[in-house]
Amino acid sequence: MSAPHRRPVTVLGLGMMGRALAAALLAAGHPTTVWNRTPGRSAALAGAGVAGSPAEAVAAGELVVVCLLDDEVTRRVLDEAAPVLAGRTVVDLTNGTPAQARRLAQWVTARGASHVDGGIMAVPAMIGGPGALVLYSGAQDAFLDWRDTLAAFGEARWLGTDPGRAAAYDLALLAAMYGMFGGFLHATAMIRAAGVPAGEFAPMVTGWLTAMLGELPAMAAAVDSGTHDGDGSSLRMQAAAFGNLLAACRDLGVDAGLMRPVGDLLDAAVARGHGEEGLSALAGLLHDDAGRPA
């Protein structure tokens, strides 16, 4: 067998992210075979071998990196390659749910291959650079075997043997990101409706959010401990004040659809007896401490 960093690899899927992954492997010197349902997308990847089918692509690589539209497409494509999967490692970087990752792991393992699930915390332009992070979970031996190769994409962070763990982290991190961006965009709509340019407002909101990020470790500790100190900013007070935000949106002609659920959650917390607790208590209304939906 050739040296580990020169073992042949395959990339299934050449969307923007798949092309970035394949390009990073090629730049790192890995013999790379690619396949895409639309063959023209492989033309720009100089040095890559182009397979005519998923089975041909999988047969060419010891490591198979999958980056397709969704879980349904992934299962369909891998099913075409099922006869040649045995003995290979499948690293699925397609965005999906923890349950989907666990089902695919069982399917892949039943066909004699190893399965590692991954969550890419980067945009395509970041792949191969110092800021890229990819989360992995599943078959630990397979991950360790291919860790140096996977490092071509960016930092490879191992999260454990549960195949669904990487997807859980991935989607939870995206939830935090979308919440932040959604809040910023809503704030921008409000400030523009008040006659202030978004560019003028952005430095102030950036400083404010940066300061608030410092509260997250203490808030996480409160969620874990179940002790939610109101500390002068109780949920009762915040629920009462939140009505002003919604009223201002009405006055400004701004759709409050992004904010209204937060107000509903604050009101529900007060109604359920959490009025004197802090903001961290809201986590318990979304999911209880025993691990069952509230």
C-alpha positions in Angstrom: 0.0 0.0 0.0 1.2 3.5 -0.8 2.0 6.0 2.0 -1.1 7.2 3.9 -1.0 10.7 2.5 -0.9 9.4 -1.0 -3.7 6.8 -0.8 -6.3 7.4 -3.5 -9.4 9.3 -2.5 -12.8 9.9 -4.2 -15.2 12.9 -3.9 -18.9 12.3 -4.8 -20.6 15.6 -5.6 -19.2 18.7 -7.2 -21.4 21.5 -6.0 -19.6 24.5 -4.7 -18.6 22.7 -1.5 -17.7 19.5 -3.2 -15.5 21.3 -5.7 -13.7 23.1 -2.8 -13.1 19.7 -1.0 -11.8 18.1 -4.2 -9.5 21.1 -4.9 -8.1 20.9 -1.4 -7.3 17.2 -1.7 -5.6 17.8 -5.1 -3.6 20.8 -3.7 -2.4 18.6 -0.9 -1.2 16.0 -3.4 -3.8 13.3 -2.9 -4.7 11.2 -6.0 -8.3 12.2 -6.4 -11.2 10.8 -8.4 -14.4 12.8 -8.7 -18.0 12.1 -9.8 -20.9 14.4 -10.3 -24.3 13.9 -11.9 -23.6 16.9 -14.1 -20.2 15.9 -15.7 -19.2 19.4 -16.8 -18.5 20.5 -13.2 -15.4 18.3 -13.1 -13.7 20.2 -16.0 -12.1 22.9 -13.7 -10.5 20.3 -11.4 -7.1 19.9 -13.2 -5.4 16.7 -12.1 -8.6 14.9 -10.9 -9.7 11.6 -12.4 -13.3 11.8 -13.6 -15.5 8.7 -13.1 -18.5 8.0 -15.2 -20.6 6.5 -12.3 -20.7 6.4 -8.5 -19.5 2.8 -8.6 -16.5 3.6 -10.8 -15.7 6.6 -8.5 -15.9 4.6 -5.3 -13.8 1.7 -6.8 -11.0 4.2 -7.5 -10.7 5.5 -3.9 -9.9 4.0 -0.5 -11.5 7.1 1.1 -14.9 8.2 -0.3 -15.9 11.8 0.6 -19.6 12.5 0.0 -20.9 16.0 -0.4 -24.3 15.9 -2.0 -27.6 17.8 -1.8 -29.2 15.9 1.1 -29.5 12.5 2.7 -32.0 11.1 0.1 -29.6 11.9 -2.7 -26.7 10.5 -0.7 -28.5 7.2 -0.1 -29.4 6.9 -3.8 -25.9 7.6 -5.0 -24.2 5.2 -2.5 -26.8 2.5 -3.3 -25.4 2.6 -6.9 -22.0 2.0 -5.5 -23.0 -0.6 -2.9 -21.2 -3.6 -4.6 -17.8 -1.9 -4.3 -18.1 -0.2 -0.9 -16.5 -3.0 1.2 -13.2 -2.2 2.7 -13.5 1.6 2.2 -14.1 4.5 4.5 -17.1 6.7 3.7 -16.9 10.2 5.1 -20.3 11.8 4.6 -20.1 15.6 4.7 -23.6 16.1 3.3 -25.6 18.3 5.7 -28.2 16.1 7.5 -29.7 15.2 10.9 -28.3 13.0 13.6 -30.9 10.3 12.9 -30.0 10.3 9.2 -26.3 9.9 10.1 -27.0 7.0 12.4 -29.1 5.2 9.7 -26.5 5.8 7.0 -23.8 4.5 9.4 -25.7 1.2 9.8 -26.3 0.9 6.1 -22.6 1.6 5.2 -21.3 -0.8 7.9 -23.7 -3.5 6.8 -21.9 -3.4 3.4 -18.4 -3.9 4.9 -17.3 -0.3 4.9 -16.5 2.2 7.7 -18.6 5.3 8.2 -17.6 8.7 9.5 -20.1 11.6 9.6 -19.0 15.2 9.3 -20.3 18.7 9.7 -18.5 21.5 7.8 -18.3 24.7 9.7 -17.1 26.8 6.8 -18.1 28.3 3.5 -16.4 26.9 0.3 -13.9 29.7 0.1 -12.6 28.8 3.5 -11.9 25.1 2.8 -8.2 24.4 3.0 -7.5 27.6 4.9 -6.7 28.2 8.6 -10.2 29.2 9.6 -12.0 26.1 8.3 -13.4 23.6 10.9 -14.9 20.2 10.1 -16.5 18.2 12.9 -16.4 14.4 12.8 -18.0 11.4 14.6 -18.5 7.7 14.0 -15.9 5.1 13.4 -12.9 6.3 15.4 -10.4 3.9 13.9 -11.3 5.1 10.4 -11.1 8.7 11.4 -7.7 8.3 12.9 -6.5 6.4 9.8 -7.6 9.3 7.6 -7.1 12.2 9.9 -4.0 13.6 8.1 -5.9 13.4 4.8 -9.0 15.1 6.1 -6.8 17.9 7.5 -6.5 19.1 3.9 -10.0 20.6 4.4 -9.2 22.4 7.7 -9.1 21.6 11.4 -10.5 18.1 11.9 -12.2 17.9 15.3 -13.3 14.5 16.7 -16.5 14.5 18.7 -17.0 10.8 19.5 -18.2 7.5 18.3 -21.9 8.3 18.1 -22.4 8.8 14.3 -25.0 11.5 14.9 -22.9 13.7 17.2 -21.3 15.7 14.4 -24.6 16.5 12.9 -26.0 17.5 16.3 -23.2 20.0 16.8 -23.4 21.2 13.2 -27.1 22.0 13.3 -26.9 23.5 16.8 -24.2 25.8 15.7 -26.2 26.8 12.7 -29.2 27.5 14.9 -27.0 29.9 16.9 -25.7 31.5 13.7 -29.2 31.9 12.1 -30.5 33.3 15.4 -27.7 35.9 15.4 -28.1 36.8 11.8 -31.9 36.9 12.0 -31.7 39.2 15.0 -29.2 41.5 13.2 -31.3 41.6 10.0 -34.4 42.4 12.0 -32.5 45.2 13.9 -31.3 46.5 10.6 -34.9 46.7 9.2 -35.9 48.6 12.3 -33.1 51.1 12.2 -33.5 51.7 8.5 -37.2 52.3 9.1 -36.2 54.9 11.6 -34.1 56.6 9.0 -30.6 55.4 10.0 -28.4 53.7 7.3 -27.4 50.1 8.1 -23.7 50.9 7.7 -23.9 53.6 10.4 -25.6 51.1 12.8 -23.4 48.1 12.1 -20.4 49.1 14.3 -22.6 49.7 17.3 -24.5 46.4 17.0 -21.2 44.6 16.5 -19.9 46.0 19.7 -23.1 45.2 21.6 -23.3 41.6 20.4 -19.6 41.1 21.1 -20.1 42.2 24.7 -23.2 40.0 25.1 -21.2 36.9 23.8 -19.2 37.1 27.1 -22.4 36.0 28.9 -22.7 32.7 27.1 -20.4 30.6 29.3 -22.3 31.7 32.5 -25.6 31.1 30.7 -24.5 27.6 29.7 -23.5 26.8 33.3 -26.9 28.0 34.5 -28.6 25.7 31.9 -26.6 22.7 33.1 -27.1 23.4 36.8 -30.8 24.4 36.5 -30.1 27.5 38.6 -31.3 30.6 36.8 -30.5 33.7 38.8 -32.6 36.7 37.6 -29.7 39.0 38.7 -31.6 42.2 38.3 -33.0 41.2 34.8 -35.8 38.8 35.5 -37.9 37.1 32.8 -40.9 39.0 34.2 -39.2 42.3 33.6 -38.0 41.3 30.2 -41.5 40.0 29.1 -43.0 43.3 30.1 -40.4 45.3 28.2 -40.5 43.1 25.1 -43.9 44.4 24.3 -42.3 47.8 23.5 -40.1 46.1 20.8 -43.2 44.6 19.1 -45.1 47.9 19.4 -42.1 49.8 17.8 -42.1 47.3 14.9 -45.8 48.0 14.3 -45.2 51.8 14.4 -42.3 51.5 12.0 -44.0 49.1 9.6 -41.5 46.3 10.3 -42.7 42.7 10.2 -42.1 41.3 13.7 -42.3 37.7 12.6 -38.7 36.9 13.7 -39.2 38.5 17.1 -42.7 37.5 18.1 -41.8 33.9 19.1 -39.3 35.3 21.5 -42.0 37.3 23.2 -44.3 34.3 23.3 -41.6 32.3 25.0 -41.0 35.0 27.6 -44.7 35.2 28.3 -44.9 31.4 28.6 -42.0 31.3 31.0 -43.7 33.8 33.3 -47.0 32.0 33.1 -45.3 28.8 34.1 -43.8 30.3 37.2 -40.3 31.3 36.0 -40.8 35.1 36.2 -38.1 35.7 38.8 -35.5 33.6 37.0 -33.0 34.7 34.4 -32.9 34.3 30.6 -31.2 30.9 30.8 -34.4 29.4 32.1 -35.9 29.6 28.6 -33.9 26.6 27.6 -36.0 24.5 29.9 -39.2 25.5 28.0 -37.6 24.3 24.7 -36.2 21.0 26.1 -36.3 19.7 29.6 -33.3 18.7 31.7 -34.2 15.0 31.6 -33.5 15.0 27.8 -37.2 14.8 26.8 -39.1 17.4 24.9 -40.8 19.8 27.3 
